[in-house]
Amino acid sequence: MALPNSAQIRAARALLGWSQPKVSAMAGVAVNTLSRFESGRRPLTDRTLRDIERVFEENGISFARNGRTVVVSLLQAEEE
């Protein structure tokens, strides 16, 4: 299964309006590690990527997969 890449993680953060420090704290990863990953200077382990992905999914982000493609979207609750 494809895991999100650096651009998709940046997109998820942008959709929620979250900072790198916020995501880092919630996922238990160092800010510098996330920053280097997002800029393409450092890979992350699959486990760390899954931890980051889980944080986003718990907060309304959907990572839809079609083969090797991952689409990032924000799921919004219906207004009453």
N, CA, C and O atoms as CSV, one atom per row, in Angstrom:
chain,resi,resn,atom,element,x,y,z
A,1,MET,N,N,0.847,-1.180,0.000
A,1,MET,CA,C,0.000,0.000,0.000
A,1,MET,C,C,0.890,1.239,0.000
A,1,MET,O,O,1.888,1.293,0.718
A,2,ALA,N,N,0.528,2.224,-0.800
A,2,ALA,CA,C,1.291,3.464,-0.891
A,2,ALA,C,C,1.104,4.299,0.367
A,2,ALA,O,O,-0.007,4.437,0.880
A,3,LEU,N,N,2.196,4.848,0.847
A,3,LEU,CA,C,2.144,5.775,1.976
A,3,LEU,C,C,2.255,7.195,1.437
A,3,LEU,O,O,2.797,7.402,0.352
A,4,PRO,N,N,1.750,8.176,2.182
A,4,PRO,CA,C,1.832,9.560,1.708
A,4,PRO,C,C,3.285,9.998,1.517
A,4,PRO,O,O,4.173,9.598,2.270
A,5,ASN,N,N,3.509,10.823,0.501
A,5,ASN,CA,C,4.843,11.385,0.299
A,5,ASN,C,C,4.901,12.776,0.937
A,5,ASN,O,O,3.933,13.228,1.547
A,6,SER,N,N,6.032,13.439,0.790
A,6,SER,CA,C,6.225,14.731,1.454
A,6,SER,C,C,5.214,15.778,0.983
A,6,SER,O,O,4.704,16.546,1.799
A,7,ALA,N,N,4.919,15.824,-0.310
A,7,ALA,CA,C,3.955,16.800,-0.824
A,7,ALA,C,C,2.558,16.538,-0.266
A,7,ALA,O,O,1.815,17.476,0.021
A,8,GLN,N,N,2.210,15.280,-0.116
A,8,GLN,CA,C,0.886,14.932,0.412
A,8,GLN,C,C,0.771,15.256,1.901
A,8,GLN,O,O,-0.297,15.649,2.369
A,9,ILE,N,N,1.850,15.095,2.635
A,9,ILE,CA,C,1.850,15.482,4.052
A,9,ILE,C,C,1.718,16.999,4.164
A,9,ILE,O,O,0.965,17.491,5.003
A,10,ARG,N,N,2.439,17.743,3.330
A,10,ARG,CA,C,2.302,19.211,3.328
A,10,ARG,C,C,0.877,19.612,2.980
A,10,ARG,O,O,0.319,20.525,3.589
A,11,ALA,N,N,0.281,18.927,1.996
A,11,ALA,CA,C,-1.100,19.231,1.593
A,11,ALA,C,C,-2.067,18.973,2.738
A,11,ALA,O,O,-2.972,19.773,2.975
A,12,ALA,N,N,-1.888,17.876,3.445
A,12,ALA,CA,C,-2.760,17.561,4.580
A,12,ALA,C,C,-2.636,18.633,5.661
A,12,ALA,O,O,-3.636,19.066,6.234
A,13,ARG,N,N,-1.413,19.054,5.932
A,13,ARG,CA,C,-1.213,20.123,6.930
A,13,ARG,C,C,-1.905,21.405,6.491
A,13,ARG,O,O,-2.546,22.080,7.297
A,14,ALA,N,N,-1.772,21.737,5.208
A,14,ALA,CA,C,-2.376,22.966,4.686
A,14,ALA,C,C,-3.898,22.910,4.776
A,14,ALA,O,O,-4.535,23.903,5.130
A,15,LEU,N,N,-4.481,21.762,4.461
A,15,LEU,CA,C,-5.941,21.631,4.530
A,15,LEU,C,C,-6.466,21.883,5.941
A,15,LEU,O,O,-7.554,22.434,6.113
A,16,LEU,N,N,-5.701,21.484,6.940
A,16,LEU,CA,C,-6.119,21.686,8.331
A,16,LEU,C,C,-5.609,23.002,8.917
A,16,LEU,O,O,-6.040,23.412,9.995
A,17,GLY,N,N,-4.692,23.660,8.211
A,17,GLY,CA,C,-4.112,24.894,8.729
A,17,GLY,C,C,-3.179,24.645,9.904
A,17,GLY,O,O,-3.055,25.484,10.797
A,18,TRP,N,N,-2.526,23.494,9.901
A,18,TRP,CA,C,-1.659,23.103,11.012
A,18,TRP,C,C,-0.201,23.429,10.723
A,18,TRP,O,O,0.238,23.421,9.573
A,19,SER,N,N,0.534,23.715,11.780
A,19,SER,CA,C,1.972,23.957,11.692
A,19,SER,C,C,2.739,22.638,11.810
A,19,SER,O,O,2.193,21.624,12.246
A,20,GLN,N,N,3.996,22.670,11.419
A,20,GLN,CA,C,4.845,21.493,11.607
A,20,GLN,C,C,4.973,21.133,13.087
A,20,GLN,O,O,4.902,19.952,13.426
A,21,PRO,N,N,5.161,22.117,13.988
A,21,PRO,CA,C,5.244,21.756,15.407
A,21,PRO,C,C,3.986,21.048,15.923
A,21,PRO,O,O,4.086,20.140,16.749
A,22,LYS,N,N,2.815,21.452,15.448
A,22,LYS,CA,C,1.580,20.805,15.901
A,22,LYS,C,C,1.533,19.347,15.450
A,22,LYS,O,O,1.251,18.455,16.249
A,23,VAL,N,N,1.810,19.110,14.171
A,23,VAL,CA,C,1.795,17.740,13.653
A,23,VAL,C,C,2.857,16.902,14.358
A,23,VAL,O,O,2.604,15.758,14.737
A,24,SER,N,N,4.031,17.472,14.528
A,24,SER,CA,C,5.122,16.755,15.183
A,24,SER,C,C,4.743,16.313,16.585
A,24,SER,O,O,4.978,15.167,16.967
A,25,ALA,N,N,4.160,17.219,17.345
A,25,ALA,CA,C,3.765,16.891,18.718
A,25,ALA,C,C,2.701,15.800,18.739
A,25,ALA,O,O,2.766,14.883,19.557
A,26,MET,N,N,1.736,15.897,17.852
A,26,MET,CA,C,0.641,14.926,17.837
A,26,MET,C,C,1.095,13.543,17.365
A,26,MET,O,O,0.546,12.527,17.791
A,27,ALA,N,N,2.101,13.507,16.483
A,27,ALA,CA,C,2.568,12.233,15.929
A,27,ALA,C,C,3.775,11.671,16.675
A,27,ALA,O,O,4.188,10.537,16.431
A,28,GLY,N,N,4.337,12.465,17.583
A,28,GLY,CA,C,5.494,11.993,18.335
A,28,GLY,C,C,6.773,11.934,17.516
A,28,GLY,O,O,7.584,11.021,17.670
A,29,VAL,N,N,6.944,12.920,16.643
A,29,VAL,CA,C,8.146,12.982,15.803
A,29,VAL,C,C,8.770,14.365,15.986
A,29,VAL,O,O,8.053,15.342,16.202
A,30,ALA,N,N,10.084,14.455,15.903
A,30,ALA,CA,C,10.771,15.736,16.070
A,30,ALA,C,C,10.402,16.696,14.934
A,30,ALA,O,O,10.219,16.280,13.790
A,31,VAL,N,N,10.296,17.975,15.267
A,31,VAL,CA,C,9.963,18.991,14.261
A,31,VAL,C,C,10.996,18.983,13.139
A,31,VAL,O,O,10.637,19.052,11.963
A,32,ASN,N,N,12.276,18.899,13.494
A,32,ASN,CA,C,13.326,18.890,12.467
A,32,ASN,C,C,13.186,17.699,11.530
A,32,ASN,O,O,13.446,17.817,10.333
A,33,THR,N,N,12.782,16.565,12.058
A,33,THR,CA,C,12.588,15.369,11.233
A,33,THR,C,C,11.469,15.596,10.227
A,33,THR,O,O,11.619,15.287,9.045
A,34,LEU,N,N,10.344,16.137,10.696
A,34,LEU,CA,C,9.224,16.416,9.797
A,34,LEU,C,C,9.607,17.465,8.760
A,34,LEU,O,O,9.275,17.329,7.582
A,35,SER,N,N,10.300,18.502,9.192
A,35,SER,CA,C,10.721,19.562,8.280
A,35,SER,C,C,11.628,19.022,7.177
A,35,SER,O,O,11.450,19.352,6.005
A,36,ARG,N,N,12.586,18.203,7.551
A,36,ARG,CA,C,13.493,17.622,6.552
A,36,ARG,C,C,12.755,16.689,5.599
A,36,ARG,O,O,13.062,16.645,4.408
A,37,PHE,N,N,11.789,15.947,6.121
A,37,PHE,CA,C,10.994,15.067,5.252
A,37,PHE,C,C,10.188,15.890,4.257
A,37,PHE,O,O,10.189,15.603,3.060
A,38,GLU,N,N,9.499,16.913,4.757
A,38,GLU,CA,C,8.660,17.727,3.869
A,38,GLU,C,C,9.472,18.438,2.796
A,38,GLU,O,O,8.964,18.696,1.705
A,39,SER,N,N,10.730,18.756,3.093
A,39,SER,CA,C,11.567,19.436,2.103
A,39,SER,C,C,12.330,18.452,1.217
A,39,SER,O,O,13.103,18.859,0.351
A,40,GLY,N,N,12.108,17.155,1.439
A,40,GLY,CA,C,12.741,16.145,0.604
A,40,GLY,C,C,14.167,15.815,0.977
A,40,GLY,O,O,14.866,15.145,0.216
A,41,ARG,N,N,14.616,16.276,2.143
A,41,ARG,CA,C,16.001,16.040,2.551
A,41,ARG,C,C,16.196,14.804,3.410
A,41,ARG,O,O,17.330,14.410,3.682
A,42,ARG,N,N,15.081,14.175,3.849
A,42,ARG,CA,C,15.217,13.016,4.727
A,42,ARG,C,C,14.010,12.099,4.561
A,42,ARG,O,O,12.870,12.562,4.618
A,43,PRO,N,N,14.245,10.815,4.357
A,43,PRO,CA,C,13.114,9.881,4.316
A,43,PRO,C,C,12.631,9.570,5.729
A,43,PRO,O,O,13.363,9.767,6.700
A,44,LEU,N,N,11.416,9.090,5.836
A,44,LEU,CA,C,10.880,8.635,7.119
A,44,LEU,C,C,10.640,7.138,7.043
A,44,LEU,O,O,10.443,6.582,5.963
A,45,THR,N,N,10.658,6.499,8.192
A,45,THR,CA,C,10.329,5.077,8.220
A,45,THR,C,C,8.842,4.920,7.929
A,45,THR,O,O,8.058,5.849,8.123
A,46,ASP,N,N,8.465,3.739,7.463
A,46,ASP,CA,C,7.047,3.470,7.211
A,46,ASP,C,C,6.234,3.654,8.484
A,46,ASP,O,O,5.117,4.169,8.436
A,47,ARG,N,N,6.774,3.243,9.608
A,47,ARG,CA,C,6.050,3.370,10.880
A,47,ARG,C,C,5.775,4.835,11.210
A,47,ARG,O,O,4.664,5.183,11.613
A,48,THR,N,N,6.777,5.691,11.042
A,48,THR,CA,C,6.592,7.116,11.325
A,48,THR,C,C,5.567,7.719,10.377
A,48,THR,O,O,4.719,8.506,10.797
A,49,LEU,N,N,5.638,7.356,9.102
A,49,LEU,CA,C,4.649,7.859,8.141
A,49,LEU,C,C,3.241,7.404,8.511
A,49,LEU,O,O,2.289,8.177,8.400
A,50,ARG,N,N,3.104,6.164,8.946
A,50,ARG,CA,C,1.780,5.682,9.362
A,50,ARG,C,C,1.289,6.437,10.600
A,50,ARG,O,O,0.096,6.717,10.717
A,51,ASP,N,N,2.199,6.771,11.526
A,51,ASP,CA,C,1.809,7.545,12.709
A,51,ASP,C,C,1.302,8.930,12.308
A,51,ASP,O,O,0.290,9.398,12.829
A,52,ILE,N,N,1.999,9.577,11.388
A,52,ILE,CA,C,1.587,10.900,10.909
A,52,ILE,C,C,0.259,10.790,10.161
A,52,ILE,O,O,-0.642,11.605,10.359
A,53,GLU,N,N,0.147,9.796,9.318
A,53,GLU,CA,C,-1.090,9.576,8.563
A,53,GLU,C,C,-2.272,9.368,9.519
A,53,GLU,O,O,-3.352,9.918,9.298
A,54,ARG,N,N,-2.073,8.588,10.564
A,54,ARG,CA,C,-3.137,8.318,11.544
A,54,ARG,C,C,-3.621,9.611,12.199
A,54,ARG,O,O,-4.824,9.812,12.365
A,55,VAL,N,N,-2.683,10.488,12.572
A,55,VAL,CA,C,-3.052,11.769,13.188
A,55,VAL,C,C,-3.949,12.563,12.242
A,55,VAL,O,O,-4.965,13.117,12.664
A,56,PHE,N,N,-3.577,12.619,10.973
A,56,PHE,CA,C,-4.393,13.354,10.009
A,56,PHE,C,C,-5.760,12.707,9.826
A,56,PHE,O,O,-6.780,13.397,9.809
A,57,GLU,N,N,-5.783,11.398,9.689
A,57,GLU,CA,C,-7.063,10.712,9.478
A,57,GLU,C,C,-7.999,10.884,10.665
A,57,GLU,O,O,-9.213,10.979,10.484
A,58,GLU,N,N,-7.455,10.925,11.867
A,58,GLU,CA,C,-8.281,11.135,13.062
A,58,GLU,C,C,-8.854,12.550,13.120
A,58,GLU,O,O,-9.738,12.838,13.927
A,59,ASN,N,N,-8.342,13.429,12.256
A,59,ASN,CA,C,-8.783,14.818,12.245
A,59,ASN,C,C,-9.398,15.233,10.913
A,59,ASN,O,O,-9.384,16.411,10.555
A,60,GLY,N,N,-9.943,14.251,10.179
A,60,GLY,CA,C,-10.743,14.562,9.003
A,60,GLY,C,C,-10.060,14.496,7.659
A,60,GLY,O,O,-10.688,14.775,6.638
A,61,ILE,N,N,-8.785,14.133,7.627
A,61,ILE,CA,C,-8.088,14.017,6.351
A,61,ILE,C,C,-8.258,12.602,5.814
A,61,ILE,O,O,-8.167,11.626,6.558
A,62,SER,N,N,-8.504,12.508,4.523
A,62,SER,CA,C,-8.609,11.209,3.865
A,62,SER,C,C,-7.455,11.062,2.880
A,62,SER,O,O,-7.207,11.944,2.057
A,63,PHE,N,N,-6.760,9.943,2.978
A,63,PHE,CA,C,-5.727,9.593,2.012
A,63,PHE,C,C,-6.301,8.456,1.168
A,63,PHE,O,O,-6.169,7.286,1.527
A,64,ALA,N,N,-6.935,8.799,0.052
A,64,ALA,CA,C,-7.558,7.796,-0.821
A,64,ALA,C,C,-6.492,7.218,-1.742
A,64,ALA,O,O,-5.699,7.958,-2.324
A,65,ARG,N,N,-6.477,5.906,-1.872
A,65,ARG,CA,C,-5.460,5.231,-2.666
A,65,ARG,C,C,-6.061,4.551,-3.887
A,65,ARG,O,O,-7.133,3.947,-3.834
A,66,ASN,N,N,-5.332,4.673,-4.979
A,66,ASN,CA,C,-5.680,3.963,-6.207
A,66,ASN,C,C,-4.361,3.458,-6.776
A,66,ASN,O,O,-3.677,4.170,-7.512
A,67,GLY,N,N,-4.015,2.241,-6.433
A,67,GLY,CA,C,-2.716,1.728,-6.850
A,67,GLY,C,C,-1.613,2.468,-6.127
A,67,GLY,O,O,-1.532,2.439,-4.899
A,68,ARG,N,N,-0.768,3.130,-6.889
A,68,ARG,CA,C,0.354,3.860,-6.301
A,68,ARG,C,C,0.048,5.338,-6.102
A,68,ARG,O,O,0.919,6.091,-5.667
A,69,THR,N,N,-1.157,5.762,-6.409
A,69,THR,CA,C,-1.563,7.157,-6.270
A,69,THR,C,C,-2.263,7.368,-4.937
A,69,THR,O,O,-3.087,6.553,-4.520
A,70,VAL,N,N,-1.926,8.475,-4.269
A,70,VAL,CA,C,-2.583,8.844,-3.016
A,70,VAL,C,C,-3.193,10.226,-3.208
A,70,VAL,O,O,-2.491,11.175,-3.555
A,71,VAL,N,N,-4.509,10.342,-2.982
A,71,VAL,CA,C,-5.220,11.612,-3.091
A,71,VAL,C,C,-5.539,12.094,-1.684
A,71,VAL,O,O,-6.047,11.330,-0.863
A,72,VAL,N,N,-5.241,13.367,-1.401
A,72,VAL,CA,C,-5.454,13.939,-0.074
A,72,VAL,C,C,-6.686,14.829,-0.110
A,72,VAL,O,O,-6.794,15.708,-0.964
A,73,SER,N,N,-7.622,14.606,0.820
A,73,SER,CA,C,-8.811,15.457,0.891
A,73,SER,C,C,-9.244,15.621,2.342
A,73,SER,O,O,-8.898,14.819,3.208
A,74,LEU,N,N,-10.006,16.677,2.582
A,74,LEU,CA,C,-10.535,16.966,3.910
A,74,LEU,C,C,-12.005,16.604,3.923
A,74,LEU,O,O,-12.795,17.132,3.139
A,75,LEU,N,N,-12.364,15.705,4.814
A,75,LEU,CA,C,-13.759,15.298,4.958
A,75,LEU,C,C,-14.434,16.262,5.919
A,75,LEU,O,O,-13.979,16.433,7.049
A,76,GLN,N,N,-15.501,16.885,5.484
A,76,GLN,CA,C,-16.210,17.854,6.314
A,76,GLN,C,C,-17.521,17.265,6.781
A,76,GLN,O,O,-18.211,16.575,6.030
A,77,ALA,N,N,-17.855,17.542,8.016
A,77,ALA,CA,C,-19.149,17.108,8.540
A,77,ALA,C,C,-20.244,17.911,7.854
A,77,ALA,O,O,-20.067,19.092,7.556
A,78,GLU,N,N,-21.364,17.269,7.610
A,78,GLU,CA,C,-22.485,17.974,6.996
A,78,GLU,C,C,-23.040,18.997,7.968
A,78,GLU,O,O,-23.167,18.736,9.164
A,79,GLU,N,N,-23.370,20.172,7.434
A,79,GLU,CA,C,-23.963,21.211,8.274
A,79,GLU,C,C,-25.426,20.897,8.507
A,79,GLU,O,O,-26.133,20.431,7.614
A,80,GLU,N,N,-25.859,21.162,9.718
A,80,GLU,CA,C,-27.267,20.893,10.053
A,80,GLU,C,C,-28.100,22.127,9.902
A,80,GLU,O,O,-29.307,22.090,10.141
